[in-house]
Amino acid sequence: MEPITDLKAILHSKRANIYYLEKCRVMQKDGRVLYLTETKDENLYWNIPIANTTVILLGTGTSITQAAMRMLASAGVLVGFCGGGATPLLSGNEIEWLTPQSEYRPTEYVQGWLSFWFDDSKRLCAAKTFQKARLDYIKRIWDKDRELKSENFFIDDLIISSAMESYVIQIETAEKVGDLLQREALLTKQLYRYAAKVTHFGDFTRDHQAADFANGFLNHGNYLAYGLAASTLWVLGIPHGFAVMHGKTRRGALVFDVADLVKDAIVLPWAFVCAKEKMSEQEFRQQCLQKFTEHKALDFMFEQVKQQAIQNTEFSLPLGEVKGEEKHP
């Protein structure tokens, strides 16, 4: 594949767009990637700015041409096929993407990652570092997001502050990844309970198959976060199978680990707020993507994964720079 260099002007960590498409045809026309919607009276073409796009999710009733896939690959856009509402990915319980082929992605990060990954104690340490970063991100976002505060989400609320302080202690005392997973699940339940309370949602039980607004929006928003995580790992050249917290036998588990860095800070509260407002899936999706951009979620993922990959190696790169990230991803 010959490179189309002008499509790579925007770093992946700075790209603004994730697309979820349904009931349309994605194609290449006049050097651009478009999607075609067909109605009874007219057909409409809409342009996709692929140079500023990280992920495209293709939902029900979609098709894509080979020429369009070629251009998307040239721009380094990840493509995933999914069900209605962006969930689930059609690969079942694993995270699978149609990833662009490139021989020029950096090798430093996967080598740094593997330098610690086969050591159980170092892998546990990495999992703990990710969990601490996750808590710091929740504190930072909930503390500065005025819209969340107007919806009564306060990081200094006694319920939240005590839950997070307790989890910090539990992170330090965890002796194996299984312990960490159990304690992480407990924290997430506490966050669900708090979000349901402040939005007057009523009794809430997390159920991926449930039809209520909150569960549906959580599914949808989580898959958007998975797209960001998959894009981060692809750019840095780290395979999805080398997880530090989720099951080692799950091929896409590292995507879950990285997505967890931002899910509770952004997806969780807005799923409940948008459910309270009875927003449409499209409105919720736009709210999530706006908040991902506003709070630089993709930047944060890149920073945390790079830090973890290079901290035990002899080489080092500035955190604001990914060697060869977009020039030759």
Rosetta silent file (secondary structure, phi, psi, omega in degrees, C-alpha in Angstrom):
SEQUENCE: MEPITDLKAILHSKRANIYYLEKCRVMQKDGRVLYLTETKDENLYWNIPIANTTVILLGTGTSITQAAMRMLASAGVLVGFCGGGATPLLSGNEIEWLTPQSEYRPTEYVQGWLSFWFDDSKRLCAAKTFQKARLDYIKRIWDKDRELKSENFFIDDLIISSAMESYVIQIETAEKVGDLLQREALLTKQLYRYAAKVTHFGDFTRDHQAADFANGFLNHGNYLAYGLAASTLWVLGIPHGFAVMHGKTRRGALVFDVADLVKDAIVLPWAFVCAKEKMSEQEFRQQCLQKFTEHKALDFMFEQVKQQAIQNTEFSLPLGEVKGEEKHP
SCORE:     score description
SCORE:     0.000 S_00000001
   1 L     0.000  121.857  178.373    0.000    0.000    0.000 S_00000001
   2 L   -75.568  141.411 -176.646    1.547    3.324   -1.005 S_00000001
   3 L   -70.357  144.393  172.285    1.417    5.927    1.786 S_00000001
   4 L  -114.889   86.681 -164.987   -0.982    8.868    1.567 S_00000001
   5 H   -65.903  -30.535 -176.567    0.938   11.164    3.857 S_00000001
   6 H   -69.615  -12.149  177.445   -1.464   14.121    3.865 S_00000001
   7 H   -82.276   -3.976 -174.295   -4.046   11.936    5.622 S_00000001
   8 H  -115.523   26.450 -176.933   -1.794   11.639    8.672 S_00000001
   9 L   -71.252  -27.090 -177.326   -1.364   15.297    9.563 S_00000001
  10 L  -101.202  123.831  178.222   -3.362   14.995   12.802 S_00000001
  11 L   -58.251  144.554  178.659   -1.877   12.876   15.584 S_00000001
  12 H   -58.065  -38.501 -177.295   -4.131   10.031   16.692 S_00000001
  13 H   -68.108  -12.650 -179.673   -3.993   11.309   20.252 S_00000001
  14 H  -109.119   -1.637 -176.140   -5.457   14.636   19.047 S_00000001
  15 L   -70.400  146.313 -169.242   -8.173   13.322   16.732 S_00000001
  16 L  -102.032  -18.792 -165.338  -11.694   14.420   17.590 S_00000001
  17 E  -111.482  138.693  163.243  -14.087   12.032   15.861 S_00000001
  18 E  -124.793  133.494  179.372  -15.601    8.617   16.447 S_00000001
  19 E  -112.891  134.607  165.739  -18.369    7.606   14.043 S_00000001
  20 E  -116.098  122.446 -176.125  -21.193    5.154   14.602 S_00000001
  21 E  -121.694  145.266  174.175  -23.101    4.526   11.381 S_00000001
  22 L  -147.563  154.227  178.691  -26.190    2.478   10.610 S_00000001
  23 L    52.110   52.005  179.079  -28.484    1.930    7.627 S_00000001
  24 E  -156.974  171.582  178.062  -26.027    3.383    5.149 S_00000001
  25 E  -120.278  127.335  179.236  -23.299    2.498    2.667 S_00000001
  26 E   -96.193  130.282 -175.816  -19.714    3.682    3.170 S_00000001
  27 E  -149.285  168.768  175.080  -17.815    4.303   -0.051 S_00000001
  28 E  -103.034  132.841  179.997  -14.997    6.209   -1.680 S_00000001
  29 E  -148.665  123.895  177.668  -15.946    8.985   -4.092 S_00000001
  30 L    55.226   40.462  176.417  -13.745   11.656   -5.658 S_00000001
  31 L    77.559   12.401  178.506  -10.887   10.948   -3.253 S_00000001
  32 E  -128.203  158.120  173.599  -13.054   11.163   -0.132 S_00000001
  33 E   -97.776  125.401 -177.209  -14.783    8.641    2.120 S_00000001
  34 E  -125.937  160.163  166.170  -18.539    9.187    2.211 S_00000001
  35 E  -122.434  139.942 -174.529  -21.559    7.447    3.593 S_00000001
  36 E  -106.934  125.173  174.145  -24.741    7.226    1.592 S_00000001
  37 E  -108.065  134.180 -177.099  -28.181    7.271    3.188 S_00000001
  38 E  -111.657  126.127  175.284  -31.112    6.157    1.068 S_00000001
  39 L  -121.030  176.203 -177.642  -34.639    7.403    1.614 S_00000001
  40 L   -63.169  -36.141 -172.777  -37.823    7.016   -0.384 S_00000001
  41 L   -99.774  -27.457 -176.040  -37.469   10.417   -2.009 S_00000001
  42 L  -157.603  159.531  174.137  -33.723   11.055   -2.178 S_00000001
  43 E  -110.467  134.416 -177.016  -30.222    9.732   -1.559 S_00000001
  44 E  -120.993  136.691  175.856  -27.829   11.841    0.504 S_00000001
  45 E  -103.810  137.112  178.412  -24.027   11.721    0.682 S_00000001
  46 E  -127.864  133.698 -177.548  -22.203   12.770    3.848 S_00000001
  47 E   -81.916  141.923  173.700  -18.455   13.296    4.092 S_00000001
  48 L  -110.187  116.969  179.429  -16.324   11.595    6.792 S_00000001
  49 L   -75.842   82.787 -168.264  -13.214   13.642    7.739 S_00000001
  50 H   -65.500  -26.442 -179.267  -11.008   10.566    8.007 S_00000001
  51 H   -70.081  -16.819  179.468   -7.807   12.458    8.861 S_00000001
  52 H  -115.911   27.205 -176.559   -9.458   13.617   12.089 S_00000001
  53 E  -122.416  136.457  178.165  -11.152   10.290   12.919 S_00000001
  54 E   -95.571  -43.915 -171.810   -9.932    7.537   15.240 S_00000001
  55 E  -141.754  142.150  169.909  -12.630    4.870   14.962 S_00000001
  56 E  -122.225  124.236  176.300  -15.627    4.033   12.790 S_00000001
  57 E  -104.026  124.017 -178.486  -18.253    1.637   14.154 S_00000001
  58 E  -102.814  112.980 -175.585  -20.515    0.094   11.514 S_00000001
  59 L   -92.881 -153.981 -174.844  -23.902   -0.881   12.931 S_00000001
  60 L   -65.395  143.788  174.963  -26.974   -2.583   11.525 S_00000001
  61 L    71.278   27.810 -179.328  -27.773   -2.216    7.845 S_00000001
  62 E  -112.313  157.128  170.440  -24.313   -1.007    6.787 S_00000001
  63 E  -145.066  160.354 -178.224  -21.913   -1.985    4.056 S_00000001
  64 E  -142.903  141.823 -178.694  -18.476   -0.704    3.078 S_00000001
  65 L   -88.990  159.398  178.176  -16.541   -0.837   -0.151 S_00000001
  66 H   -62.419  -37.798 -179.576  -12.989   -2.077   -0.605 S_00000001
  67 H   -64.560  -38.410  177.907  -11.928    1.359   -1.883 S_00000001
  68 H   -66.587  -42.357  178.509  -13.275    3.034    1.255 S_00000001
  69 H   -61.738  -35.855  179.529  -11.444    0.532    3.498 S_00000001
  70 H   -63.572  -44.339  179.228   -8.252    1.262    1.589 S_00000001
  71 H   -67.770  -39.755  177.772   -8.539    5.000    2.275 S_00000001
  72 H   -62.568  -41.053  177.876   -9.465    4.439    5.915 S_00000001
  73 H   -64.079  -39.020  179.072   -6.423    2.200    6.329 S_00000001
  74 H   -63.063  -31.998  179.366   -4.228    4.853    4.720 S_00000001
  75 L   -89.235   -0.857  178.576   -5.462    7.381    7.285 S_00000001
  76 L    73.962   29.979 -179.762   -4.950    4.947   10.169 S_00000001
  77 L   -91.916  130.770  175.700   -8.652    4.699   11.072 S_00000001
  78 E   -83.146  140.366 -178.718   -9.789    1.609   12.998 S_00000001
  79 E  -123.231  133.848  178.032  -13.029    0.007   11.799 S_00000001
  80 E  -133.081  139.660  173.621  -15.311   -2.245   13.824 S_00000001
  81 E   -93.761  135.572 -174.813  -18.572   -4.003   12.960 S_00000001
  82 E  -144.503  173.708  176.151  -21.150   -3.903   15.738 S_00000001
  83 L   -82.647 -171.913  179.228  -24.810   -4.355   16.543 S_00000001
  84 H   -62.905  142.591 -179.684  -27.409   -1.622   16.891 S_00000001
  85 H    71.609   21.092  176.340  -26.484    1.271   19.171 S_00000001
  86 H    73.116   11.391 -179.266  -22.758    0.506   18.789 S_00000001
  87 L  -148.472  141.902   -5.028  -22.977   -2.632   20.933 S_00000001
  88 L   -90.269  170.402  168.689  -21.899   -5.373   20.910 S_00000001
  89 E   -64.980  143.969 -173.030  -18.984   -5.794   18.558 S_00000001
  90 L   -73.569    0.299  174.687  -19.798   -8.718   16.316 S_00000001
  91 L   -83.746   10.204  178.068  -16.718  -10.579   17.533 S_00000001
  92 L    81.448 -128.150 -176.026  -18.757  -11.542   20.593 S_00000001
  93 L   -88.862   -3.998  178.981  -17.036  -11.028   23.924 S_00000001
  94 L   -98.878  158.794  178.969  -13.649  -10.256   22.450 S_00000001
  95 L   -98.598  113.850 -179.901  -12.518   -6.914   21.090 S_00000001
  96 L  -130.017  137.260  179.561  -11.618   -7.200   17.433 S_00000001
  97 L  -130.751  153.897  168.012  -11.020   -4.421   14.928 S_00000001
  98 E   -82.756   99.438 -173.368  -10.164   -4.172   11.280 S_00000001
  99 L   -95.523  139.620  176.786   -6.792   -2.568   11.898 S_00000001
 100 L   -60.503  146.048  177.465   -4.754   -0.790    9.223 S_00000001
 101 L   -89.542  129.238  177.460   -1.615   -2.624    8.176 S_00000001
 102 L  -152.676  132.895  177.345    1.597   -0.707    8.781 S_00000001
 103 L   -90.017    1.177 -170.048    5.215   -1.749    9.133 S_00000001
 104 L  -109.275    7.489  177.044    6.188    1.627   10.592 S_00000001
 105 L   -67.833  153.578 -176.562    4.573    1.658   14.002 S_00000001
 106 L   -65.032  149.188  177.823    7.043    2.088   16.895 S_00000001
 107 L  -101.981  -16.811 -174.347    8.645   -1.001   18.420 S_00000001
 108 H   -59.677  -38.956 -171.491    9.839    0.589   21.673 S_00000001
 109 H   -74.133  -41.828  178.264    6.511    0.361   23.442 S_00000001
 110 H   -67.869  -35.916  177.673    5.706   -3.295   22.797 S_00000001
 111 H   -67.189  -39.963  176.535    9.267   -4.229   23.747 S_00000001
 112 H   -65.978  -38.405  179.781    8.995   -2.193   26.940 S_00000001
 113 H   -63.997  -45.359 -177.757    5.609   -3.726   27.687 S_00000001
 114 H   -71.197  -19.772  179.880    6.876   -7.271   27.239 S_00000001
 115 H   -65.411  -23.028  177.891    9.919   -6.538   29.404 S_00000001
 116 H  -114.168  -18.641 -166.967    7.656   -6.612   32.485 S_00000001
 117 H   -63.332  -32.776 -176.568    4.571   -8.501   31.312 S_00000001
 118 L   -81.170   -3.163  176.656    5.836  -12.042   31.948 S_00000001
 119 L   -99.401  116.609 -176.035    6.627  -11.209   35.588 S_00000001
 120 H   -57.707  -41.339 -176.881    3.470  -11.638   37.719 S_00000001
 121 H   -68.986  -37.501  179.170    4.547   -9.109   40.348 S_00000001
 122 H   -72.219  -35.027  177.637    5.406   -6.450   37.763 S_00000001
 123 H   -66.034  -39.343  175.928    2.150   -7.056   35.926 S_00000001
 124 H   -63.704  -39.962  178.281    0.264   -6.581   39.206 S_00000001
 125 H   -61.737  -41.028  178.163    2.210   -3.372   39.789 S_00000001
 126 H   -64.134  -41.007  178.437    1.176   -2.130   36.344 S_00000001
 127 H   -61.775  -41.418  178.167   -2.470   -2.965   37.104 S_00000001
 128 H   -64.560  -39.481  178.606   -2.253   -0.993   40.346 S_00000001
 129 H   -62.450  -42.127  177.509   -0.723    1.972   38.514 S_00000001
 130 H   -62.224  -41.105 -179.230   -3.590    1.954   36.030 S_00000001
 131 H   -67.146  -37.646  176.689   -6.141    1.876   38.848 S_00000001
 132 H   -65.541  -41.129  178.059   -4.500    4.816   40.621 S_00000001
 133 H   -63.875  -38.173  177.831   -4.474    6.763   37.347 S_00000001
 134 H   -60.387  -45.610  178.690   -8.145    5.919   36.894 S_00000001
 135 H   -64.525  -42.567  179.105   -8.987    7.350   40.322 S_00000001
 136 H   -61.026  -38.054 -179.204   -6.921   10.477   39.683 S_00000001
 137 H   -68.704  -41.068  176.278   -8.743   11.017   36.399 S_00000001
 138 H   -58.846  -48.383 -178.812  -12.161   10.685   38.064 S_00000001
 139 H   -59.271  -44.553 -176.754  -11.146   13.210   40.723 S_00000001
 140 H   -66.670  -45.002 -175.874   -9.783   15.651   38.151 S_00000001
 141 H   -71.980  -47.255 -179.287  -12.735   15.458   35.752 S_00000001
 142 H   -65.153  -27.778 -178.545  -15.518   15.496   38.333 S_00000001
 143 H   -75.499  -30.727 -174.363  -13.809   18.380   40.134 S_00000001
 144 H  -107.795  -10.637 -177.383  -13.586   20.663   37.098 S_00000001
 145 L   -81.880  105.925 -176.258  -16.612   19.719   34.973 S_00000001
 146 H   -65.930  -34.364  179.680  -19.219   22.388   35.698 S_00000001
 147 H   -65.784  -38.429  176.923  -21.965   20.509   33.876 S_00000001
 148 H   -65.890  -40.455  178.798  -21.445   17.458   36.086 S_00000001
 149 H   -62.699  -37.104  179.010  -21.538   19.643   39.177 S_00000001
 150 H   -67.487  -18.514  176.147  -24.820   21.140   38.003 S_00000001
 151 L   -96.476   12.877  175.081  -26.137   17.553   37.901 S_00000001
 152 L    73.819   25.986  171.256  -25.053   17.075   41.548 S_00000001
 153 L   -94.855  110.003 -177.426  -21.934   14.981   40.893 S_00000001
 154 L  -124.761  125.096 -177.377  -19.415   16.150   43.492 S_00000001
 155 L   -69.859  -23.159 -179.945  -16.080   14.457   44.022 S_00000001
 156 L   -92.369    7.256  173.235  -15.917   15.717   47.614 S_00000001
 157 L   -59.165  138.459 -174.182  -19.270   14.124   48.490 S_00000001
 158 H   -56.700  -40.427 -178.373  -18.722   11.980   51.600 S_00000001
 159 H   -62.482  -46.373 -177.547  -19.986    8.805   49.903 S_00000001
 160 H   -72.055  -46.957 -176.696  -17.644    9.170   46.925 S_00000001
 161 H   -62.353  -40.414  179.661  -14.595   10.442   48.788 S_00000001
 162 H   -69.211  -38.014  178.369  -14.763    7.651   51.378 S_00000001
 163 H   -63.564  -41.851 -178.020  -15.257    4.997   48.671 S_00000001
 164 H   -73.554  -38.118  176.344  -12.249    6.235   46.721 S_00000001
 165 H   -63.229  -40.361  178.022  -10.043    6.595   49.792 S_00000001
 166 H   -64.069  -38.849 -178.486  -10.924    3.042   50.779 S_00000001
 167 H   -68.700  -34.951  176.937  -10.103    1.811   47.271 S_00000001
 168 H   -58.751  -43.455  178.928   -6.671    3.481   47.353 S_00000001
 169 H   -65.360  -41.699 -179.002   -5.856    1.446   50.476 S_00000001
 170 H   -66.448  -33.237  176.022   -7.234   -1.722   48.870 S_00000001
 171 H   -60.484  -45.545 -177.012   -5.089   -1.178   45.779 S_00000001
 172 H   -66.195  -34.035 -174.601   -1.964   -1.113   47.913 S_00000001
 173 H   -90.069   -9.338 -179.473   -2.890   -4.236   49.878 S_00000001
 174 L   -62.362  130.950 -177.222   -3.999   -6.361   46.904 S_00000001
 175 L  -101.227  -13.659  176.680   -1.701   -9.378   46.595 S_00000001
 176 L  -151.993  165.085 -175.486   -2.928  -10.648   43.247 S_00000001
 177 H   -61.865  -34.333  178.771   -4.875   -9.426   40.240 S_00000001
 178 H   -59.761  -40.449  177.054   -7.979  -11.346   41.352 S_00000001
 179 H   -61.550  -42.942 -177.982   -8.085   -9.315   44.575 S_00000001
 180 H   -64.934  -40.205  178.493   -7.799   -6.112   42.582 S_00000001
 181 H   -62.589  -42.092  179.510  -10.629   -7.103   40.251 S_00000001
 182 H   -63.323  -42.941 -177.503  -12.959   -7.849   43.168 S_00000001
 183 H   -72.900  -32.843  176.215  -12.240   -4.523   44.837 S_00000001
 184 H   -66.055  -39.971  178.206  -12.544   -2.653   41.551 S_00000001
 185 H   -62.691  -38.222  178.508  -15.978   -4.228   40.992 S_00000001
 186 H   -65.458  -42.353  177.862  -17.064   -3.045   44.440 S_00000001
 187 H   -62.090  -43.780 -178.851  -15.971    0.531   43.702 S_00000001
 188 H   -61.389  -41.149  176.684  -17.836    0.511   40.396 S_00000001
 189 H   -60.396  -39.512  178.432  -21.024   -0.658   42.154 S_00000001
 190 H   -65.130  -37.946  178.068  -20.653    2.222   44.604 S_00000001
 191 H   -67.604  -40.753  175.835  -20.294    4.666   41.705 S_00000001
 192 H   -59.210  -45.899 -177.504  -23.402    3.212   40.030 S_00000001
 193 H   -62.171  -41.237 -179.963  -25.322    3.560   43.285 S_00000001
 194 H   -66.457  -45.195 -179.373  -24.204    7.176   43.710 S_00000001
 195 H   -63.053  -41.357  178.434  -25.038    8.105   40.102 S_00000001
 196 H   -63.949  -36.326 -178.897  -28.479    6.499   40.368 S_00000001
 197 H   -68.438  -49.420 -174.232  -29.122    8.400   43.601 S_00000001
 198 H   -72.741  -20.791  177.613  -28.146   11.899   42.393 S_00000001
 199 L   -99.171    4.490  179.266  -30.078   11.496   39.133 S_00000001
 200 L    56.618   40.985 -177.409  -33.129   10.036   40.923 S_00000001
 201 L   -77.376  -26.521 -175.172  -32.945    6.956   38.716 S_00000001
 202 L    94.332 -162.363  179.958  -34.222    4.604   41.391 S_00000001
 203 L   -64.868  133.135 -178.623  -32.957    1.086   41.942 S_00000001
 204 L  -130.364  134.331  173.395  -30.261    0.215   39.426 S_00000001
 205 L  -128.888  128.681 -179.985  -28.655   -3.116   38.572 S_00000001
 206 L   -71.743  119.226 -179.144  -25.952   -3.346   35.951 S_00000001
 207 L  -144.424  113.522 -175.968  -27.199   -5.687   33.256 S_00000001
 208 L   -64.439  -19.776 -178.822  -25.665   -5.668   29.779 S_00000001
 209 L   -98.551   -5.017 -175.661  -28.862   -7.133   28.327 S_00000001
 210 L   -68.774  154.565 -175.078  -31.296   -4.787   30.074 S_00000001
 211 L   -99.693   -1.201 -178.267  -33.428   -2.433   27.991 S_00000001
 212 L   -71.050  161.737 -175.042  -33.482    0.588   30.323 S_00000001
 213 H   -59.812  -46.604 -174.046  -31.822    3.825   29.246 S_00000001
 214 H   -62.371  -47.763  179.067  -28.953    3.774   31.760 S_00000001
 215 H   -63.666  -40.533  178.241  -27.785    0.243   30.935 S_00000001
 216 H   -63.270  -43.008  179.477  -28.124    0.918   27.220 S_00000001
 217 H   -69.134  -36.105  176.036  -26.123    4.140   27.440 S_00000001
 218 H   -61.705  -45.184  176.400  -23.448    2.459   29.555 S_00000001
 219 H   -57.548  -48.932 -176.162  -23.054   -0.233   26.883 S_00000001
 220 H   -62.635  -50.246 -178.466  -22.917    2.359   24.138 S_00000001
 221 H   -64.777  -36.577  178.953  -20.466    4.673   25.903 S_00000001
 222 H   -63.604  -38.761  179.447  -18.204    1.813   26.953 S_00000001
 223 H   -68.751  -30.650  172.400  -17.858    0.678   23.344 S_00000001
 224 H   -64.661  -41.726  176.874  -16.858    4.199   22.367 S_00000001
 225 H   -64.391  -37.319  176.808  -14.173    4.051   25.063 S_00000001
 226 H   -61.751  -36.109  177.639  -13.073    0.654   23.713 S_00000001
 227 H   -63.207  -42.953  176.744  -12.599    2.312   20.334 S_00000001
 228 H   -62.734  -43.006 -178.824  -10.298    4.939   21.852 S_00000001
 229 H   -65.043  -43.506  179.648   -8.360    2.269   23.739 S_00000001
 230 H   -63.039  -38.667  178.218   -7.983    0.074   20.658 S_00000001
 231 H   -64.727  -42.677  178.312   -6.741    3.055   18.659 S_00000001
 232 H   -58.811  -49.240 -177.230   -4.203    3.910   21.360 S_00000001
 233 H   -67.547  -36.208  178.672   -2.814    0.386   21.469 S_00000001
 234 H   -64.429  -46.252 -179.222   -2.704    0.075   17.685 S_00000001
 235 H   -60.831  -40.010 -177.944   -0.742    3.313   17.279 S_00000001
 236 H   -82.939   -6.442  175.330    1.735    2.277   19.986 S_00000001
 237 L    76.723   25.637 -179.243    2.058   -1.214   18.506 S_00000001
 238 L  -103.865  118.984 -179.487    0.978   -3.133   21.626 S_00000001
 239 L   -62.552  149.376 -175.426   -1.182   -6.238   20.952 S_00000001
 240 L   -69.367  -14.574 -174.687   -4.509   -6.416   22.774 S_00000001
 241 L   -80.591  -11.856 -174.622   -3.721   -9.755   24.399 S_00000001
 242 L   -93.225   65.089 -177.622   -1.106   -8.487   26.855 S_00000001
 243 L   -75.036  156.095  176.344   -3.512   -7.392   29.583 S_00000001
 244 L  -109.366  -16.680 -176.760   -2.398   -6.428   33.075 S_00000001
 245 L  -129.296  -53.192  178.091   -5.702   -6.773   34.907 S_00000001
 246 L   -71.412  166.437 -168.976   -8.426   -8.474   32.859 S_00000001
 247 L   -51.656  132.963  179.392   -8.052  -12.151   32.011 S_00000001
 248 L   -66.043  -21.236 -177.942   -4.856  -13.188   30.272 S_00000001
 249 L   -88.538   -1.192  179.071   -6.814  -15.700   28.191 S_00000001
 250 L   -96.993  119.673 -169.389   -9.069  -13.007   26.675 S_00000001
 251 L   -62.075  -31.922 -178.267   -7.562  -11.801   23.445 S_00000001
 252 L  -101.486   17.604 -167.938   -8.881   -8.244   23.711 S_00000001
 253 H   -64.456  -32.175 -179.026   -8.425   -7.796   27.437 S_00000001
 254 H   -65.643  -27.692  174.463   -5.864   -4.971   27.293 S_00000001
 255 H   -60.426  -42.336  178.088   -8.481   -2.865   25.493 S_00000001
 256 H   -63.879  -42.127 -179.914  -10.673   -3.202   28.592 S_00000001
 257 H   -58.592  -45.984 -176.372   -7.770   -2.247   30.864 S_00000001
 258 H   -73.134  -39.337  178.764   -7.034    0.935   28.938 S_00000001
 259 H   -63.003  -33.018  179.904  -10.695    1.885   28.463 S_00000001
 260 H   -60.499  -19.861  179.675  -11.201    1.600   32.238 S_00000001
 261 H   -61.512  -29.908 -173.599   -8.927    4.622   32.633 S_00000001
 262 H  -122.083  -13.112 -172.984  -11.718    6.950   31.433 S_00000001
 263 H   -59.801  -48.128 -175.201  -15.026    5.047   31.595 S_00000001
 264 H   -70.761  -28.941 -178.540  -15.995    5.894   35.176 S_00000001
 265 H   -74.478  -33.530 -172.195  -14.991    9.533   34.871 S_00000001
 266 H  -119.042  -56.165 -174.343  -17.008   10.249   31.716 S_00000001
 267 H   -64.259  -47.192 -173.785  -19.255    7.445   30.469 S_00000001
 268 H   -58.861  -55.506 -177.481  -20.736    6.439   33.819 S_00000001
 269 H   -64.759  -38.972 -176.617  -22.077    9.799   35.037 S_00000001
 270 H   -73.633  -24.831  174.163  -23.318   10.927   31.631 S_00000001
 271 H   -61.364  -42.278 -179.437  -25.111    7.632   31.019 S_00000001
 272 H   -74.727  -38.940  179.103  -27.271    8.342   34.067 S_00000001
 273 H   -63.734  -46.367 -178.802  -27.694   12.046   33.329 S_00000001
 274 H   -68.572  -30.903  175.404  -28.748   11.378   29.740 S_00000001
 275 H   -66.205  -40.062  178.421  -31.048    8.570   30.916 S_00000001
 276 H   -61.785  -38.845 -179.007  -32.719   11.012   33.291 S_00000001
 277 L   -82.801   -2.287 -178.316  -33.227   13.437   30.395 S_00000001
 278 L    53.526   45.344  178.224  -34.485   10.571   28.185 S_00000001
 279 L   -72.533  160.500  174.132  -32.069   11.525   25.449 S_00000001
 280 L   -78.957  165.212  177.661  -31.756    9.566   22.233 S_00000001
 281 H   -59.955  -38.545  179.949  -28.758    7.337   21.590 S_00000001
 282 H   -64.375  -41.462  178.851  -27.420    9.868   19.121 S_00000001
 283 H   -65.410  -41.822  177.324  -27.666   12.685   21.674 S_00000001
 284 H   -62.695  -43.588 -179.296  -25.939   10.563   24.304 S_00000001
 285 H   -59.719  -44.568  179.269  -23.204    9.608   21.842 S_00000001
 286 H   -63.656  -37.191  178.036  -22.561   13.250   20.966 S_00000001
 287 H   -64.003  -44.312  178.984  -22.404   14.144   24.665 S_00000001
 288 H   -61.673  -48.221 -177.510  -19.863   11.381   25.308 S_00000001
 289 H   -64.592  -37.009  176.550  -17.689   12.331   22.367 S_00000001
 290 H   -61.312  -42.734 -178.977  -17.809   15.986   23.371 S_00000001
 291 H   -72.142  -35.892  174.084  -16.631   15.090   26.869 S_00000001
 292 H   -57.053  -43.635 -179.223  -13.909   12.748   25.549 S_00000001
 293 H   -71.284  -46.193 -178.128  -12.574   15.682   23.542 S_00000001
 294 H   -58.678  -40.931 -176.116  -13.073   18.301   26.262 S_00000001
 295 L  -100.389   13.829  173.393  -11.234   16.245   28.865 S_00000001
 296 L    51.460   49.948 -177.537   -8.580   14.908   26.460 S_00000001
 297 H   -62.038  -41.513 -178.818   -9.411   11.282   27.161 S_00000001
 298 H   -66.624  -40.982  175.127   -7.348    9.969   24.240 S_00000001
 299 H   -56.944  -44.298 -178.043   -4.332   12.020   25.322 S_00000001
 300 H   -62.790  -41.958  177.559   -4.681   10.584   28.818 S_00000001
 301 H   -60.746  -48.164  179.238   -4.775    6.999   27.488 S_00000001
 302 H   -57.038  -46.445 -177.170   -1.661    7.566   25.392 S_00000001
 303 H   -60.629  -46.010 -177.004    0.184    9.106   28.325 S_00000001
 304 H   -68.133  -42.605 -179.451   -0.621    6.293   30.751 S_00000001
 305 H   -66.633  -41.611  179.367    0.177    3.454   28.336 S_00000001
 306 H   -63.723  -44.671  178.641    3.454    5.080   27.256 S_00000001
 307 H   -56.845  -45.750 -177.456    4.513    5.697   30.857 S_00000001
 308 H   -66.649  -36.169 -176.758    3.833    2.088   31.746 S_00000001
 309 H   -72.081  -35.339 -171.740    5.649    0.759   28.689 S_00000001
 310 H  -102.135   -6.174 -172.597    8.851    2.745   29.064 S_00000001
 311 L   -69.311  -24.630 -179.424    9.318    3.035   32.819 S_00000001
 312 L  -103.542   14.553 -177.664   11.215   -0.254   33.109 S_00000001
 313 L  -115.559  165.289 -176.052   13.330    0.199   29.996 S_00000001
 314 L   -80.865  -18.648  177.934   16.591    1.919   29.307 S_00000001
 315 L   -95.477  164.305 -177.299   15.174    4.178   26.594 S_00000001
 316 L  -153.933  143.883  177.657   12.795    7.041   27.196 S_00000001
 317 L  -128.026  149.129  174.701   10.637    9.358   25.103 S_00000001
 318 L   -59.017  142.457 -176.775    8.940   12.648   26.001 S_00000001
 319 L   -65.097  -25.994 -179.180    5.355   12.035   27.068 S_00000001
 320 L   -82.679    2.753 -174.756    4.060   14.527   24.543 S_00000001
 321 L  -134.488  131.161  172.355    5.613   12.642   21.651 S_00000001
 322 L  -106.437  117.821 -176.849    5.043    9.215   20.229 S_00000001
 323 L   -60.263  120.551  178.806    7.976    8.230   18.074 S_00000001
 324 L    67.506   20.727 -170.751    6.661    7.724   14.563 S_00000001
 325 L   -60.316  -49.968 -177.142    3.091    7.972   15.859 S_00000001
 326 L  -117.186  -19.634  178.033    1.469    9.532   12.821 S_00000001
 327 L   -63.871  -42.433  175.648    4.226   10.044   10.298 S_00000001
 328 L  -141.033   71.655 -175.040    4.415    6.281    9.893 S_00000001
 329 L   -68.056    0.000    0.000    1.808    4.732   12.237 S_00000001
